[in-house]
């Protein structure tokens, strides 16, 4: 459990930012893994549909097996992108104790957004 999970909410600028951070950490001999949430096709939580078990189990395992997160997301309509809050909700309901995915772990929030991204940073913090 020495690695970091770099989570990109999108497959564009924030994925590019995530990959740059991954390569930077690699140069520092800090293991990290990049995951793009757009690659997961989770239904909206509460819609009555269940997430694909293999996909959600993979993401849950990634959350459980790291010492920290770097979360890269754009400001979306003045707040948090729905794909990010939806994925976190699925992770919390699919773990035995949702706190295991987050307690005692470090988190850094980053953004590549059309504006300054302050609203996302504030809302997500």
N, C-alpha and C positions, 0 to 999 in steps of 0.2 A: 504494500500500500504506500508506495513512494511517489506515485505519479499524480499528475493534475489532469482534470478533465476540462478541456476547452470546449465550451458549448457555443455554437453559432446558431442564432435564431433564424438566419436566412442563408441562402446559397449565393449571395452576391458579395457586397462590400464587407459584411461582417464575417463571412467565411474567409475572405481574403485576409482580413485582420486576424482571424483565428489562426490561419496557417502561418502568418508572419510571426505571431507570438510563439507558435509551436517550434518554428525553426530557430528563433531566438533562444528559447528554453533548451533546445537540443544542443546549441553551442555552449550552454552552461552546464551540460550533462544533467539536466533536469528532465526526467521522463514526462511526457504528456501525450494525450490522445485528443484528437479533434473529432467532434461529432456535430453534424448539422441536423437540426431538428426538422428541417424541411424534408429530409430523407425518410422520416417516420411519418406515416399517414394515420395518425391517431384521430379517431372521431372526436368531436367536441364532447368533453366530459359532461354528463348529465343529459345527453341526447337519447339515452336508452340503448345506445350501441356500445359494445365492449371493444377495447383495444385488442389488436392481434397479440396473442399471448407470447409468441416468440419475440416479437419486436419490443414489447413492453418489458419482458424479462431481460432482454439484452440491455436496454437502457437502465433499468433498475440496477443490474449488476455493475454497470459502469459508474453509477452514482455511489453505490455502496463501496466500491473497491478503490476509491481515491482519497487523498488527504486534503484535496481542495479543488476549487473550481475557478475558472475564468469564464465569465459569461459575456458574450459579445452579441449585442442586439441593437437594432435601430430604435429610434423613437417612433412609435406608431400611433398616429392620431393623438399625439400629446401624452402617450403613456407606454405601457408594456405591450409588446407584440403578443397577440393571442396565442400564437404557436408556442411561445415560451411559457406562458402561464398555464396553458392546457397540458403541456408535457410535464411540467412540475406537478400539476394536480394528479395526472396519471401515475407518476412515480410515487407520490405520497399514498395513494389509495392501493397500490399494488405491492407495498412493502408490509412486512409483518408489523413493524413499528416505524412509522414514517420518519421519526426523528433520526433513525439510523442512517438515513441518506444524507443528513445535514449536520447533526450535532458534532462539535469538535473539529469541524472542517473550516478551512480558510476559503474566502471568496473574494474575487476581484470582479468588478463590473466595468465593462468597456463598451464603447459604442463607435460605430461609423454610421453617421446619420446625415441626412440632407441638411439639417440644422446643427445646432450645438449639442443636441441630445440631452440637455439638462433635465427635461421633464421625465425622460425614461430613467436616467440615473437616480433622480429623486424618488420616483415612484417605486423603482425596484429595490432601492436601498431599504 
